[in-house]
Every structure is written in C-alpha cells, then in structure tokens.
Amino acid sequence: MNIGSLSLKNTGILAPLAGITNFPFRILVREFGCALAFTEMISVNGLVRESDRTFRYLDTSSADKPFGVQIFGSDPDMCAEAARTVAERGADLIDINMGCPARKVVKTGAGAALMKNPPRARMIMESVRKAVSLPLTVKMRSGWDRDCANAVELAKMAEDCGCDAVIVHPRTAQQGFSGKADWAVIGQVKASVKIPIIGNGDIVAPEDAVRMRNMTNCDAVMVGRGALGNPMIFRGMASLFAGLPVPPALSIREREALIIRHLDMELAYEGETIGMKTFRKHLLWYTKGLPGGARLRNALGAMKKKEAMLNELHGFLDALSRNEV
Ligand SMILES: Cc1cc2nc3c(=O)[nH]c(=O)nc-3n(C[C@H](O)[C@H](O)[C@H](O)COP(=O)(O)O)c2cc1C
C-alpha cells in the first residue's frame, strides 16, 4: 500500500486522537505492527506562532516512523505555512482535518465545517499541496449533516487538488460519535476516485477490519478507539491481512508487561507527576471489562506514585490469574 511516495508495511493505521496519540502511544502501537500513526490534530495557528506547547505535539524519533501529522485550520495561507513547518520538523505525511465536529473548532471554520464550505476546503488543499511535496491526505466525515452528505464530492476534489489519499469516517459531523459508522459511504467514495481510500469507524477487533475491507474495497483501515487498551489489534489486523490467523491473546503476565512498558514510556516522556495522571485513562482502558476492574479503578485516583500503581495492578492481575475475584 502506497500513499504518494510513502510505502506502508501493511494496511493498519492509527487514527489521530486528541489527548491520546502522543509520542509514547505511537511508539507502542508501532511495536504491534501499526504501519502509520498520527499525532492528534494540531492547530495551524499554534504552529505559525511557533508556540512551544504546540511544537511538543511534533516530538518524534527514528522509532516513530512513518510519522503522520494532522493539522487543522481555516486559513489557506496559514495552513500552507504550518505544513512547511511540520515538514521541516520531521513529518513523513501531512493530513488535513476536515472531520472534527467540536464546537470550538467548527466555529472557526476549520475541521468538519470545511465540508459545508467546499470552496474553502479546495483553497486549503491547493495551498497545502503547493507548499509541501510530502504525501498529503485529508480526513473527512460523510458530510456535515444528512442534507450535506458530500464525502464523494469532497474526495473527488481532494484527488483533483493532488491529495494522495482520503480517510473517511462515515458519520456526519452532526452525528458526532453517535449511531453506527455507515461503511457503505466508504465504498461509495472508493468507487469514485483513483487515489487510495482509508476506511475508519467502529473497528474494535481485527475481524472488523477485514469485514470493512471486503465490504468497501478500501485500501487501508484506520483504528481509533479500538486501539485504546488494545494496541494488539494492529498485530491481529496485520496477521489477518497477510492470510494468517490472529495471534493468541496476551497472557495476564504479558498484559502486565505491556502496561508497565507503556507506563514507563509515558513517565519518561511526561515526568512522574503529569505522567501518572495522563496514564490513568490508559490503565482504565487496559482493565476495562476485566472482573474486579472496578475495585482497581476506584483505587486509581489516590495513586500518585508509580510504585503504588504497579503494586495495585500486580495484585489485581495476580488475583485475576488465580481466578479469585
Ligand atoms: C478522544 C477522541 C479524540 C479524537 N481526536 C481526533 C483528532 O485529533 N483528529 C481527528 O481527525 N479525529 C479525531 N478523532 C476521531 C477519530 O480519529 C476517528 O475518526 C473516530 O474515533 C472513529 O474511529 P474509531 O471508531 O476507530 O474510533 C477523535 C476521536 C476520539 C474518540
């Protein structure tokens, strides 16, 4: 699978997730075979202002390859300048956000608001395309709302502007995250352009990715929430797409080792005080649905130190492995 000049080792891609797909998380999913991982959406204003806080989203390393960076904005010139900055700072691919439905984003004319303003969407794609030679993608919804379900039109426009692939999350912006992703839209977009189409939405198990590909003929599959507490999903997808069975689930000890590895990376990156806070949500995801998990989750708030968290986790997993909960 190629996106412009970029060749991917398989067809499993990590979605941009605000507050989640930071440097450590991207490294982790890559260790499980993820072929391309994205930063969260980054404001072009912050990039153009050269804000240190914004530049932190671009922290990366040679292990974080290929490095996808998603930008959002509504001003074509600023988007172009931000794209140049991002290219200079190590991006291997740039994605333009046309799908974010958050009020604070759409009220500025960025994100999913671009789907109801195709002329502006075109200007942005053209100016970013002119500014950088990197592979360029656009991530969109099925449309703004039911009356403006124009993903096919915008995908054709993206192709016309020289974008190298389109990512489709087939819910309207109005839907937010409610209801089910309408994979049929991915198929319609795929049938109407020649550039690769990356399907996204409601993939929670490797088998879902195969179903999506079979139903839509998409070229690659992007996973967001299904990777939370479950980076192993990429290993399963890579196996299935290679015609192999899904590897067995991690043992409890392997799961513990994975959580510790993730925690160590998060603490090394954020420092202990912040890292212990930002890691809590991951621990919730790692233990979601496990018997006795509620007790662990209740104890989490009080844990300020790594050792306390590891002790609690170890006790929890030990009890689980002895089937005592
Ligand atoms: C917490 C959260 C943060 C997100 N942040 C972004 C983002 O920064 N940029 C973006 O394009 N989409 C973002 N999304 C949307 C996802 O990339 C993805 O399109 C959506 O969750 C559907 O895929 P999934 O069902 O695999 O999660 C976010 C979604 C969630 C749940």
The ligand as an ORCA input file, in Angstrom:
! r2SCAN-3c Opt
* xyz 0 1
  C     -10.988     11.066     22.109
  C     -11.008     11.253     20.618
  C     -10.167     12.184     20.046
  C     -10.164     12.372     18.646
  N      -9.299     13.265     18.100
  C      -9.257     13.387     16.748
  C      -8.309     14.253     16.137
  O      -7.481     14.907     16.795
  N      -8.320     14.341     14.774
  C      -9.205     13.607     14.005
  O      -9.192     13.703     12.780
  N     -10.102     12.779     14.566
  C     -10.120     12.638     15.905
  N     -10.988     11.752     16.453
  C     -11.785     10.882     15.571
  C     -11.029      9.578     15.307
  O      -9.811      9.821     14.632
  C     -11.864      8.602     14.472
  O     -12.155      9.180     13.233
  C     -13.167      8.226     15.162
  O     -12.965      7.978     16.538
  C     -13.797      6.992     14.505
  O     -12.919      5.897     14.534
  P     -12.999      4.747     15.687
  O     -14.407      4.230     15.682
  O     -11.989      3.729     15.243
  O     -12.662      5.402     16.974
  C     -11.035     11.589     17.834
  C     -11.880     10.663     18.424
  C     -11.874     10.469     19.798
  C     -12.791      9.439     20.399
*
